[in-house]
């Protein structure tokens, strides 16, 4: 696999992470909005997963930022984004 192919696949994964985070935030907001008390309880470490989620969060957030930069750079320099 070439270096450019790895960058494209990393950008796709980063974009999927951004979409996933957006959907999670939207779902949390909708559940809070539809609840009569306008509150949602978010349990952290309910199943012992807090450390894994923290590591995943700190890996995917920079990847999301890099993916947005990569895609914008490809678009503004008129390159084909995903061939």
C-alpha positions in Angstrom: 0.0 0.0 0.0 1.4 3.4 -0.9 1.8 6.3 1.5 -0.9 8.3 -0.3 -3.4 5.4 0.0 -2.7 5.1 3.8 -3.4 8.9 4.1 -6.7 8.6 2.2 -7.8 5.7 4.3 -6.9 7.5 7.5 -8.8 10.5 6.3 -11.9 8.4 5.6 -11.6 6.9 9.1 -11.3 10.3 10.6 -14.3 11.6 8.8 -16.3 8.5 10.0 -15.2 9.4 13.6 -16.4 12.9 13.1 -19.8 11.7 11.8 -20.0 9.2 14.8 -19.2 11.9 17.3 -21.8 14.2 15.7 -24.5 11.5 15.8 -23.7 10.7 19.4 -24.0 14.4 20.4 -27.2 14.7 18.4 -28.7 11.6 20.0 -27.8 12.8 23.5 -29.4 16.2 22.8 -32.6 14.7 21.4 -33.0 12.3 24.3 -32.5 15.3 26.7 -34.9 17.5 24.7 -37.6 14.9 24.5 -37.3 14.1 28.2 -39.8 16.2 30.3 -37.0 17.1 32.8 -34.6 18.1 30.0 -31.8 16.1 31.4 -29.8 13.0 30.5 -27.6 11.0 32.8 -24.4 10.0 31.1 -22.7 7.2 33.0 -18.9 7.0 32.7 -17.2 3.7 33.5 -20.5 1.8 34.0 -19.0 -1.3 32.4 -15.3 -0.5 33.2 -14.6 1.1 29.8 -13.6 4.6 30.8 -9.8 4.1 30.2 -10.3 2.6 26.8 -12.7 5.4 25.8 -10.3 8.0 27.0 -7.5 6.6 24.9 -9.8 6.2 21.8 -10.9 9.8 22.3 -7.4 11.2 22.5 -6.4 9.2 19.3 -9.5 10.0 17.2 -9.9 13.7 18.0 -6.5 14.7 16.4 -7.2 12.3 13.6 -10.5 14.1 13.0 -8.8 17.4 12.9 -6.1 16.1 10.5 -8.8 14.6 8.3 -10.6 17.9 8.0 -7.3 19.6 7.1 -6.4 16.9 4.6 -9.8 17.0 2.9 -9.8 20.9 2.8 -6.3 20.9 1.4 -7.3 18.4 -1.3 -10.4 20.4 -2.2 -8.7 23.8 -2.3 -5.8 22.6 -4.4 -8.2 20.9 -6.8 -6.9 17.4 -6.3 -9.2 14.4 -6.5 -10.2 13.8 -2.9 -10.8 10.0 -3.0 -10.0 8.3 -6.2 
